[in-house]
Amino acid sequence: MDTKHWLTLADRVQAEGAYSYADFARDLVGQFAWHGALDVATVLRSYVYGQPGGSDLHKAVEPLYRRLGWQQSALVACWFRDANNRPTDHRRTP
């Protein structure tokens, strides 16, 4: 995962402007499809709980977690747990 683009988007979330954690989550889905974005959200959640792993994805997502911060990372992870955000047709993304 190339995080440069995502770090820029994380900065936009932290700026408390018109770009929110939900926008960030939807952009993850747009880029990585549901399951790939869910993997990123799961890694973010592991950082929120203070239990990150050592996989390549965990290492790649750590700067993103640090840039988003604990609160925004938790919100992104929670967005994926909300059933209303899940795709109803698994062949497409919301």
Gaussian input, Z-matrix of N, CA and C with variables (Angstrom, degrees):
# hf/3-21g

backbone

0 1
 N
 C     1     B1
 C     2     B2     1     A1
 N     3     B3     2     A2     1     D1
 C     4     B4     3     A3     2     D2
 C     5     B5     4     A4     3     D3
 N     6     B6     5     A5     4     D4
 C     7     B7     6     A6     5     D5
 C     8     B8     7     A7     6     D6
 N     9     B9     8     A8     7     D7
 C    10    B10     9     A9     8     D8
 C    11    B11    10    A10     9     D9
 N    12    B12    11    A11    10    D10
 C    13    B13    12    A12    11    D11
 C    14    B14    13    A13    12    D12
 N    15    B15    14    A14    13    D13
 C    16    B16    15    A15    14    D14
 C    17    B17    16    A16    15    D15
 N    18    B18    17    A17    16    D16
 C    19    B19    18    A18    17    D17
 C    20    B20    19    A19    18    D18
 N    21    B21    20    A20    19    D19
 C    22    B22    21    A21    20    D20
 C    23    B23    22    A22    21    D21
 N    24    B24    23    A23    22    D22
 C    25    B25    24    A24    23    D23
 C    26    B26    25    A25    24    D24
 N    27    B27    26    A26    25    D25
 C    28    B28    27    A27    26    D26
 C    29    B29    28    A28    27    D27
 N    30    B30    29    A29    28    D28
 C    31    B31    30    A30    29    D29
 C    32    B32    31    A31    30    D30
 N    33    B33    32    A32    31    D31
 C    34    B34    33    A33    32    D32
 C    35    B35    34    A34    33    D33
 N    36    B36    35    A35    34    D34
 C    37    B37    36    A36    35    D35
 C    38    B38    37    A37    36    D36
 N    39    B39    38    A38    37    D37
 C    40    B40    39    A39    38    D38
 C    41    B41    40    A40    39    D39
 N    42    B42    41    A41    40    D40
 C    43    B43    42    A42    41    D41
 C    44    B44    43    A43    42    D42
 N    45    B45    44    A44    43    D43
 C    46    B46    45    A45    44    D44
 C    47    B47    46    A46    45    D45
 N    48    B48    47    A47    46    D46
 C    49    B49    48    A48    47    D47
 C    50    B50    49    A49    48    D48
 N    51    B51    50    A50    49    D49
 C    52    B52    51    A51    50    D50
 C    53    B53    52    A52    51    D51
 N    54    B54    53    A53    52    D52
 C    55    B55    54    A54    53    D53
 C    56    B56    55    A55    54    D54
 N    57    B57    56    A56    55    D55
 C    58    B58    57    A57    56    D56
 C    59    B59    58    A58    57    D57
 N    60    B60    59    A59    58    D58
 C    61    B61    60    A60    59    D59
 C    62    B62    61    A61    60    D60
 N    63    B63    62    A62    61    D61
 C    64    B64    63    A63    62    D62
 C    65    B65    64    A64    63    D63
 N    66    B66    65    A65    64    D64
 C    67    B67    66    A66    65    D65
 C    68    B68    67    A67    66    D66
 N    69    B69    68    A68    67    D67
 C    70    B70    69    A69    68    D68
 C    71    B71    70    A70    69    D69
 N    72    B72    71    A71    70    D70
 C    73    B73    72    A72    71    D71
 C    74    B74    73    A73    72    D72
 N    75    B75    74    A74    73    D73
 C    76    B76    75    A75    74    D74
 C    77    B77    76    A76    75    D75
 N    78    B78    77    A77    76    D76
 C    79    B79    78    A78    77    D77
 C    80    B80    79    A79    78    D78
 N    81    B81    80    A80    79    D79
 C    82    B82    81    A81    80    D80
 C    83    B83    82    A82    81    D81
 N    84    B84    83    A83    82    D82
 C    85    B85    84    A84    83    D83
 C    86    B86    85    A85    84    D84
 N    87    B87    86    A86    85    D85
 C    88    B88    87    A87    86    D86
 C    89    B89    88    A88    87    D87
 N    90    B90    89    A89    88    D88
 C    91    B91    90    A90    89    D89
 C    92    B92    91    A91    90    D90
 N    93    B93    92    A92    91    D91
 C    94    B94    93    A93    92    D92
 C    95    B95    94    A94    93    D93
 N    96    B96    95    A95    94    D94
 C    97    B97    96    A96    95    D95
 C    98    B98    97    A97    96    D96
 N    99    B99    98    A98    97    D97
 C   100   B100    99    A99    98    D98
 C   101   B101   100   A100    99    D99
 N   102   B102   101   A101   100   D100
 C   103   B103   102   A102   101   D101
 C   104   B104   103   A103   102   D102
 N   105   B105   104   A104   103   D103
 C   106   B106   105   A105   104   D104
 C   107   B107   106   A106   105   D105
 N   108   B108   107   A107   106   D106
 C   109   B109   108   A108   107   D107
 C   110   B110   109   A109   108   D108
 N   111   B111   110   A110   109   D109
 C   112   B112   111   A111   110   D110
 C   113   B113   112   A112   111   D111
 N   114   B114   113   A113   112   D112
 C   115   B115   114   A114   113   D113
 C   116   B116   115   A115   114   D114
 N   117   B117   116   A116   115   D115
 C   118   B118   117   A117   116   D116
 C   119   B119   118   A118   117   D117
 N   120   B120   119   A119   118   D118
 C   121   B121   120   A120   119   D119
 C   122   B122   121   A121   120   D120
 N   123   B123   122   A122   121   D121
 C   124   B124   123   A123   122   D122
 C   125   B125   124   A124   123   D123
 N   126   B126   125   A125   124   D124
 C   127   B127   126   A126   125   D125
 C   128   B128   127   A127   126   D126
 N   129   B129   128   A128   127   D127
 C   130   B130   129   A129   128   D128
 C   131   B131   130   A130   129   D129
 N   132   B132   131   A131   130   D130
 C   133   B133   132   A132   131   D131
 C   134   B134   133   A133   132   D132
 N   135   B135   134   A134   133   D133
 C   136   B136   135   A135   134   D134
 C   137   B137   136   A136   135   D135
 N   138   B138   137   A137   136   D136
 C   139   B139   138   A138   137   D137
 C   140   B140   139   A139   138   D138
 N   141   B141   140   A140   139   D139
 C   142   B142   141   A141   140   D140
 C   143   B143   142   A142   141   D141
 N   144   B144   143   A143   142   D142
 C   145   B145   144   A144   143   D143
 C   146   B146   145   A145   144   D144
 N   147   B147   146   A146   145   D145
 C   148   B148   147   A147   146   D146
 C   149   B149   148   A148   147   D147
 N   150   B150   149   A149   148   D148
 C   151   B151   150   A150   149   D149
 C   152   B152   151   A151   150   D150
 N   153   B153   152   A152   151   D151
 C   154   B154   153   A153   152   D152
 C   155   B155   154   A154   153   D153
 N   156   B156   155   A155   154   D154
 C   157   B157   156   A156   155   D155
 C   158   B158   157   A157   156   D156
 N   159   B159   158   A158   157   D157
 C   160   B160   159   A159   158   D158
 C   161   B161   160   A160   159   D159
 N   162   B162   161   A161   160   D160
 C   163   B163   162   A162   161   D161
 C   164   B164   163   A163   162   D162
 N   165   B165   164   A164   163   D163
 C   166   B166   165   A165   164   D164
 C   167   B167   166   A166   165   D165
 N   168   B168   167   A167   166   D166
 C   169   B169   168   A168   167   D167
 C   170   B170   169   A169   168   D168
 N   171   B171   170   A170   169   D169
 C   172   B172   171   A171   170   D170
 C   173   B173   172   A172   171   D171
 N   174   B174   173   A173   172   D172
 C   175   B175   174   A174   173   D173
 C   176   B176   175   A175   174   D174
 N   177   B177   176   A176   175   D175
 C   178   B178   177   A177   176   D176
 C   179   B179   178   A178   177   D177
 N   180   B180   179   A179   178   D178
 C   181   B181   180   A180   179   D179
 C   182   B182   181   A181   180   D180
 N   183   B183   182   A182   181   D181
 C   184   B184   183   A183   182   D182
 C   185   B185   184   A184   183   D183
 N   186   B186   185   A185   184   D184
 C   187   B187   186   A186   185   D185
 C   188   B188   187   A187   186   D186
 N   189   B189   188   A188   187   D187
 C   190   B190   189   A189   188   D188
 C   191   B191   190   A190   189   D189
 N   192   B192   191   A191   190   D190
 C   193   B193   192   A192   191   D191
 C   194   B194   193   A193   192   D192
 N   195   B195   194   A194   193   D193
 C   196   B196   195   A195   194   D194
 C   197   B197   196   A196   195   D195
 N   198   B198   197   A197   196   D196
 C   199   B199   198   A198   197   D197
 C   200   B200   199   A199   198   D198
 N   201   B201   200   A200   199   D199
 C   202   B202   201   A201   200   D200
 C   203   B203   202   A202   201   D201
 N   204   B204   203   A203   202   D202
 C   205   B205   204   A204   203   D203
 C   206   B206   205   A205   204   D204
 N   207   B207   206   A206   205   D205
 C   208   B208   207   A207   206   D206
 C   209   B209   208   A208   207   D207
 N   210   B210   209   A209   208   D208
 C   211   B211   210   A210   209   D209
 C   212   B212   211   A211   210   D210
 N   213   B213   212   A212   211   D211
 C   214   B214   213   A213   212   D212
 C   215   B215   214   A214   213   D213
 N   216   B216   215   A215   214   D214
 C   217   B217   216   A216   215   D215
 C   218   B218   217   A217   216   D216
 N   219   B219   218   A218   217   D217
 C   220   B220   219   A219   218   D218
 C   221   B221   220   A220   219   D219
 N   222   B222   221   A221   220   D220
 C   223   B223   222   A222   221   D221
 C   224   B224   223   A223   222   D222
 N   225   B225   224   A224   223   D223
 C   226   B226   225   A225   224   D224
 C   227   B227   226   A226   225   D225
 N   228   B228   227   A227   226   D226
 C   229   B229   228   A228   227   D227
 C   230   B230   229   A229   228   D228
 N   231   B231   230   A230   229   D229
 C   232   B232   231   A231   230   D230
 C   233   B233   232   A232   231   D231
 N   234   B234   233   A233   232   D232
 C   235   B235   234   A234   233   D233
 C   236   B236   235   A235   234   D234
 N   237   B237   236   A236   235   D235
 C   238   B238   237   A237   236   D236
 C   239   B239   238   A238   237   D237
 N   240   B240   239   A239   238   D238
 C   241   B241   240   A240   239   D239
 C   242   B242   241   A241   240   D240
 N   243   B243   242   A242   241   D241
 C   244   B244   243   A243   242   D242
 C   245   B245   244   A244   243   D243
 N   246   B246   245   A245   244   D244
 C   247   B247   246   A246   245   D245
 C   248   B248   247   A247   246   D246
 N   249   B249   248   A248   247   D247
 C   250   B250   249   A249   248   D248
 C   251   B251   250   A250   249   D249
 N   252   B252   251   A251   250   D250
 C   253   B253   252   A252   251   D251
 C   254   B254   253   A253   252   D252
 N   255   B255   254   A254   253   D253
 C   256   B256   255   A255   254   D254
 C   257   B257   256   A256   255   D255
 N   258   B258   257   A257   256   D256
 C   259   B259   258   A258   257   D257
 C   260   B260   259   A259   258   D258
 N   261   B261   260   A260   259   D259
 C   262   B262   261   A261   260   D260
 C   263   B263   262   A262   261   D261
 N   264   B264   263   A263   262   D262
 C   265   B265   264   A264   263   D263
 C   266   B266   265   A265   264   D264
 N   267   B267   266   A266   265   D265
 C   268   B268   267   A267   266   D266
 C   269   B269   268   A268   267   D267
 N   270   B270   269   A269   268   D268
 C   271   B271   270   A270   269   D269
 C   272   B272   271   A271   270   D270
 N   273   B273   272   A272   271   D271
 C   274   B274   273   A273   272   D272
 C   275   B275   274   A274   273   D273
 N   276   B276   275   A275   274   D274
 C   277   B277   276   A276   275   D275
 C   278   B278   277   A277   276   D276
 N   279   B279   278   A278   277   D277
 C   280   B280   279   A279   278   D278
 C   281   B281   280   A280   279   D279

   B1=1.4551
   B2=1.5267
   B3=1.3055
   B4=1.4599
   B5=1.5297
   B6=1.3171
   B7=1.4597
   B8=1.5234
   B9=1.3241
   B10=1.4702
   B11=1.5332
   B12=1.3140
   B13=1.4679
   B14=1.5277
   B15=1.3174
   B16=1.4627
   B17=1.5158
   B18=1.3201
   B19=1.4650
   B20=1.5297
   B21=1.3157
   B22=1.4628
   B23=1.5289
   B24=1.3260
   B25=1.4655
   B26=1.5247
   B27=1.3259
   B28=1.4719
   B29=1.5248
   B30=1.3193
   B31=1.4662
   B32=1.5281
   B33=1.3263
   B34=1.4662
   B35=1.5248
   B36=1.3379
   B37=1.4643
   B38=1.5200
   B39=1.3110
   B40=1.4652
   B41=1.5253
   B42=1.3093
   B43=1.4657
   B44=1.5302
   B45=1.3268
   B46=1.4698
   B47=1.5212
   B48=1.3014
   B49=1.4573
   B50=1.5031
   B51=1.2926
   B52=1.4600
   B53=1.5312
   B54=1.3269
   B55=1.4668
   B56=1.5247
   B57=1.3208
   B58=1.4626
   B59=1.5266
   B60=1.3190
   B61=1.4628
   B62=1.5295
   B63=1.3385
   B64=1.4617
   B65=1.5271
   B66=1.3241
   B67=1.4688
   B68=1.5250
   B69=1.3149
   B70=1.4613
   B71=1.5274
   B72=1.3269
   B73=1.4702
   B74=1.5262
   B75=1.3290
   B76=1.4708
   B77=1.5298
   B78=1.3275
   B79=1.4657
   B80=1.5222
   B81=1.3385
   B82=1.4697
   B83=1.5239
   B84=1.3343
   B85=1.4663
   B86=1.5226
   B87=1.3259
   B88=1.4635
   B89=1.5139
   B90=1.3106
   B91=1.4672
   B92=1.5325
   B93=1.3325
   B94=1.4657
   B95=1.5224
   B96=1.3282
   B97=1.4636
   B98=1.5272
   B99=1.3075
   B100=1.4578
   B101=1.5263
   B102=1.3214
   B103=1.4714
   B104=1.5240
   B105=1.3025
   B106=1.4619
   B107=1.5113
   B108=1.3329
   B109=1.4618
   B110=1.5264
   B111=1.3151
   B112=1.4640
   B113=1.5284
   B114=1.3129
   B115=1.4723
   B116=1.5330
   B117=1.3237
   B118=1.4658
   B119=1.5254
   B120=1.3243
   B121=1.4636
   B122=1.5258
   B123=1.3085
   B124=1.4587
   B125=1.5186
   B126=1.3226
   B127=1.4682
   B128=1.5274
   B129=1.3285
   B130=1.4662
   B131=1.5286
   B132=1.3232
   B133=1.4642
   B134=1.5253
   B135=1.3258
   B136=1.4680
   B137=1.5277
   B138=1.3257
   B139=1.4638
   B140=1.5234
   B141=1.3317
   B142=1.4668
   B143=1.5268
   B144=1.3249
   B145=1.4550
   B146=1.5316
   B147=1.3262
   B148=1.4529
   B149=1.5111
   B150=1.3325
   B151=1.4569
   B152=1.5243
   B153=1.3373
   B154=1.4637
   B155=1.5263
   B156=1.3073
   B157=1.4566
   B158=1.5107
   B159=1.3122
   B160=1.4501
   B161=1.5164
   B162=1.3290
   B163=1.4683
   B164=1.5263
   B165=1.3159
   B166=1.4691
   B167=1.5288
   B168=1.3328
   B169=1.4608
   B170=1.5333
   B171=1.3166
   B172=1.4679
   B173=1.5291
   B174=1.2993
   B175=1.4704
   B176=1.5224
   B177=1.3241
   B178=1.4681
   B179=1.5253
   B180=1.3233
   B181=1.4638
   B182=1.5288
   B183=1.3152
   B184=1.4698
   B185=1.5282
   B186=1.3489
   B187=1.4750
   B188=1.5352
   B189=1.3080
   B190=1.4575
   B191=1.5358
   B192=1.3162
   B193=1.4668
   B194=1.5239
   B195=1.3007
   B196=1.4715
   B197=1.5385
   B198=1.3314
   B199=1.4661
   B200=1.5294
   B201=1.3361
   B202=1.4637
   B203=1.5264
   B204=1.3102
   B205=1.4533
   B206=1.5174
   B207=1.3173
   B208=1.4546
   B209=1.5244
   B210=1.3372
   B211=1.4631
   B212=1.5226
   B213=1.3262
   B214=1.4650
   B215=1.5296
   B216=1.3236
   B217=1.4698
   B218=1.5205
   B219=1.3341
   B220=1.4630
   B221=1.5271
   B222=1.3224
   B223=1.4642
   B224=1.5266
   B225=1.3234
   B226=1.4671
   B227=1.5270
   B228=1.3324
   B229=1.4692
   B230=1.5286
   B231=1.3215
   B232=1.4674
   B233=1.5219
   B234=1.3143
   B235=1.4649
   B236=1.5255
   B237=1.3225
   B238=1.4626
   B239=1.5237
   B240=1.3048
   B241=1.4613
   B242=1.5293
   B243=1.3232
   B244=1.4628
   B245=1.5267
   B246=1.3058
   B247=1.4650
   B248=1.5214
   B249=1.3163
   B250=1.4637
   B251=1.5253
   B252=1.3055
   B253=1.4616
   B254=1.5276
   B255=1.3000
   B256=1.4658
   B257=1.5214
   B258=1.3212
   B259=1.4725
   B260=1.5276
   B261=1.3191
   B262=1.4616
   B263=1.5187
   B264=1.3016
   B265=1.4539
   B266=1.5249
   B267=1.3130
   B268=1.4576
   B269=1.5297
   B270=1.3249
   B271=1.4693
   B272=1.5095
   B273=1.3185
   B274=1.4671
   B275=1.5267
   B276=1.3120
   B277=1.4530
   B278=1.5108
   B279=1.3511
   B280=1.4718
   B281=1.5219
   A1=108.57
   A2=115.44
   A3=121.16
   A4=107.25
   A5=117.01
   A6=120.17
   A7=114.98
   A8=118.35
   A9=119.95
   A10=111.63
   A11=116.39
   A12=121.16
   A13=110.59
   A14=117.23
   A15=121.78
   A16=111.67
   A17=117.32
   A18=120.08
   A19=110.41
   A20=116.64
   A21=120.95
   A22=110.46
   A23=116.19
   A24=119.72
   A25=111.10
   A26=117.22
   A27=120.67
   A28=110.19
   A29=116.88
   A30=120.23
   A31=110.68
   A32=116.25
   A33=120.17
   A34=111.05
   A35=116.67
   A36=120.32
   A37=109.47
   A38=117.24
   A39=121.58
   A40=112.07
   A41=117.98
   A42=121.39
   A43=112.21
   A44=116.83
   A45=122.72
   A46=112.29
   A47=115.25
   A48=120.34
   A49=110.95
   A50=115.01
   A51=121.09
   A52=112.97
   A53=117.77
   A54=121.96
   A55=108.36
   A56=116.88
   A57=121.19
   A58=111.85
   A59=115.32
   A60=120.96
   A61=110.41
   A62=117.73
   A63=121.30
   A64=110.66
   A65=116.73
   A66=120.27
   A67=109.66
   A68=115.93
   A69=121.49
   A70=110.12
   A71=116.62
   A72=121.13
   A73=110.85
   A74=116.87
   A75=119.56
   A76=111.21
   A77=117.21
   A78=120.05
   A79=111.33
   A80=117.15
   A81=119.77
   A82=110.41
   A83=116.09
   A84=120.34
   A85=110.37
   A86=116.71
   A87=120.31
   A88=112.51
   A89=117.10
   A90=120.94
   A91=112.84
   A92=116.75
   A93=120.58
   A94=114.07
   A95=118.38
   A96=123.72
   A97=108.63
   A98=116.99
   A99=121.16
   A100=112.41
   A101=116.43
   A102=118.97
   A103=112.66
   A104=117.55
   A105=119.83
   A106=112.13
   A107=116.38
   A108=120.90
   A109=110.36
   A110=115.97
   A111=120.24
   A112=110.80
   A113=117.17
   A114=120.67
   A115=110.67
   A116=116.70
   A117=120.82
   A118=109.73
   A119=117.56
   A120=121.32
   A121=111.28
   A122=117.00
   A123=120.79
   A124=110.85
   A125=116.23
   A126=119.78
   A127=110.04
   A128=117.49
   A129=119.53
   A130=110.48
   A131=115.91
   A132=119.85
   A133=110.99
   A134=117.90
   A135=119.83
   A136=110.80
   A137=117.53
   A138=120.82
   A139=111.03
   A140=116.81
   A141=120.85
   A142=110.09
   A143=116.18
   A144=120.93
   A145=112.79
   A146=116.51
   A147=119.92
   A148=114.11
   A149=116.89
   A150=121.16
   A151=111.76
   A152=116.94
   A153=118.04
   A154=111.10
   A155=114.78
   A156=120.50
   A157=110.44
   A158=115.41
   A159=120.35
   A160=114.23
   A161=117.20
   A162=119.72
   A163=110.61
   A164=114.80
   A165=120.02
   A166=110.86
   A167=116.87
   A168=119.57
   A169=110.25
   A170=117.60
   A171=119.86
   A172=110.65
   A173=116.43
   A174=120.32
   A175=110.70
   A176=116.53
   A177=120.40
   A178=111.65
   A179=117.36
   A180=121.55
   A181=112.17
   A182=118.37
   A183=119.96
   A184=113.33
   A185=120.19
   A186=118.16
   A187=112.36
   A188=116.23
   A189=120.56
   A190=109.88
   A191=116.82
   A192=120.45
   A193=110.29
   A194=116.74
   A195=120.46
   A196=110.73
   A197=116.48
   A198=120.20
   A199=110.95
   A200=117.00
   A201=120.08
   A202=111.60
   A203=116.11
   A204=120.80
   A205=111.01
   A206=114.34
   A207=120.55
   A208=112.22
   A209=117.60
   A210=120.97
   A211=112.83
   A212=116.98
   A213=119.79
   A214=111.09
   A215=117.14
   A216=120.37
   A217=110.33
   A218=116.43
   A219=120.27
   A220=110.75
   A221=116.80
   A222=120.33
   A223=111.59
   A224=117.33
   A225=120.46
   A226=109.55
   A227=116.52
   A228=120.25
   A229=110.76
   A230=117.45
   A231=121.41
   A232=112.19
   A233=117.21
   A234=120.47
   A235=109.55
   A236=116.81
   A237=120.53
   A238=112.59
   A239=117.91
   A240=121.50
   A241=112.04
   A242=117.63
   A243=122.16
   A244=109.22
   A245=116.52
   A246=121.78
   A247=112.28
   A248=118.07
   A249=121.00
   A250=112.27
   A251=117.47
   A252=121.08
   A253=113.13
   A254=116.78
   A255=120.77
   A256=110.21
   A257=115.82
   A258=117.98
   A259=109.74
   A260=116.05
   A261=119.89
   A262=111.02
   A263=117.04
   A264=122.47
   A265=105.56
   A266=117.54
   A267=121.91
   A268=114.25
   A269=116.82
   A270=119.83
   A271=111.94
   A272=117.41
   A273=121.10
   A274=109.06
   A275=116.20
   A276=122.20
   A277=108.91
   A278=117.79
   A279=118.80
   A280=111.58
   D1=122.41
   D2=175.53
   D3=-85.18
   D4=114.35
   D5=-171.92
   D6=-90.98
   D7=-7.60
   D8=-175.06
   D9=-54.20
   D10=-50.41
   D11=179.05
   D12=-61.47
   D13=-42.33
   D14=-176.95
   D15=-69.60
   D16=-32.15
   D17=176.28
   D18=-65.55
   D19=-38.13
   D20=176.51
   D21=-63.11
   D22=-42.61
   D23=177.90
   D24=-66.96
   D25=-36.84
   D26=177.22
   D27=-61.93
   D28=-38.22
   D29=176.23
   D30=-60.79
   D31=-38.22
   D32=178.96
   D33=-65.41
   D34=-38.19
   D35=177.21
   D36=-63.62
   D37=-44.89
   D38=-178.37
   D39=-67.45
   D40=-23.80
   D41=179.91
   D42=-71.92
   D43=-8.27
   D44=177.97
   D45=55.96
   D46=41.67
   D47=177.26
   D48=-99.52
   D49=-139.62
   D50=-177.30
   D51=-82.42
   D52=-4.91
   D53=-178.70
   D54=-105.19
   D55=118.28
   D56=-172.94
   D57=-109.18
   D58=175.04
   D59=175.26
   D60=-59.63
   D61=-34.21
   D62=178.74
   D63=-67.35
   D64=-39.49
   D65=175.19
   D66=-61.90
   D67=-43.09
   D68=178.49
   D69=-59.28
   D70=-46.71
   D71=-179.93
   D72=-62.06
   D73=-44.46
   D74=179.14
   D75=-63.70
   D76=-36.46
   D77=177.01
   D78=-66.74
   D79=-36.45
   D80=174.20
   D81=-59.07
   D82=-45.57
   D83=179.32
   D84=-63.17
   D85=-41.01
   D86=178.61
   D87=-62.02
   D88=-34.90
   D89=-178.38
   D90=-84.28
   D91=-42.13
   D92=-169.93
   D93=-113.13
   D94=5.01
   D95=-172.86
   D96=64.88
   D97=171.41
   D98=-172.02
   D99=-57.98
   D100=-52.20
   D101=-173.20
   D102=-67.98
   D103=-37.22
   D104=177.00
   D105=-67.01
   D106=-41.50
   D107=178.23
   D108=-67.46
   D109=-36.66
   D110=177.18
   D111=-63.28
   D112=-36.80
   D113=175.60
   D114=-60.11
   D115=-44.67
   D116=178.76
   D117=-63.38
   D118=-44.50
   D119=179.66
   D120=-63.01
   D121=-37.26
   D122=178.44
   D123=-65.11
   D124=-39.85
   D125=176.72
   D126=-66.37
   D127=-42.32
   D128=176.11
   D129=-57.73
   D130=-42.91
   D131=179.39
   D132=-61.97
   D133=-36.92
   D134=178.88
   D135=-63.42
   D136=-35.40
   D137=175.33
   D138=-69.33
   D139=-39.83
   D140=178.52
   D141=-57.98
   D142=-40.73
   D143=-179.46
   D144=-84.81
   D145=1.31
   D146=177.18
   D147=73.67
   D148=25.24
   D149=-177.71
   D150=-132.39
   D151=55.44
   D152=179.79
   D153=-70.17
   D154=151.01
   D155=176.70
   D156=-92.43
   D157=-172.61
   D158=-177.29
   D159=-112.07
   D160=13.16
   D161=-178.21
   D162=-69.34
   D163=167.02
   D164=177.12
   D165=-59.65
   D166=-38.50
   D167=179.51
   D168=-66.20
   D169=-40.32
   D170=177.18
   D171=-60.82
   D172=-41.36
   D173=179.63
   D174=-66.76
   D175=-38.12
   D176=-179.36
   D177=-70.29
   D178=-33.80
   D179=-175.25
   D180=-84.84
   D181=-18.40
   D182=-177.66
   D183=-54.21
   D184=-46.68
   D185=177.87
   D186=-61.96
   D187=-32.86
   D188=177.90
   D189=-66.01
   D190=-43.84
   D191=176.85
   D192=-60.20
   D193=-45.14
   D194=-178.58
   D195=-63.16
   D196=-37.61
   D197=-178.87
   D198=-73.72
   D199=-41.98
   D200=178.46
   D201=-69.10
   D202=-36.51
   D203=-174.64
   D204=85.99
   D205=167.27
   D206=-174.99
   D207=-60.05
   D208=-49.03
   D209=-174.32
   D210=-64.35
   D211=-48.86
   D212=-178.27
   D213=-68.23
   D214=-35.49
   D215=176.31
   D216=-63.02
   D217=-42.01
   D218=177.82
   D219=-62.51
   D220=-40.69
   D221=179.44
   D222=-65.86
   D223=-41.12
   D224=177.18
   D225=-61.28
   D226=-47.04
   D227=179.98
   D228=-60.90
   D229=-41.16
   D230=179.44
   D231=-67.20
   D232=-32.74
   D233=179.14
   D234=-56.96
   D235=-38.97
   D236=-179.11
   D237=-73.70
   D238=-19.76
   D239=179.50
   D240=-85.79
   D241=-13.93
   D242=179.47
   D243=-77.08
   D244=118.32
   D245=-177.41
   D246=-58.56
   D247=-27.34
   D248=179.97
   D249=-66.56
   D250=-20.62
   D251=-178.66
   D252=-93.28
   D253=-10.08
   D254=-177.87
   D255=-75.68
   D256=142.73
   D257=176.95
   D258=-68.71
   D259=141.57
   D260=178.39
   D261=-85.32
   D262=-27.76
   D263=176.73
   D264=-109.89
   D265=111.30
   D266=-173.67
   D267=-66.96
   D268=-5.09
   D269=176.09
   D270=-87.70
   D271=-5.44
   D272=-179.44
   D273=-132.56
   D274=171.99
   D275=176.55
   D276=-118.77
   D277=157.06
   D278=-178.43
   D279=-67.76

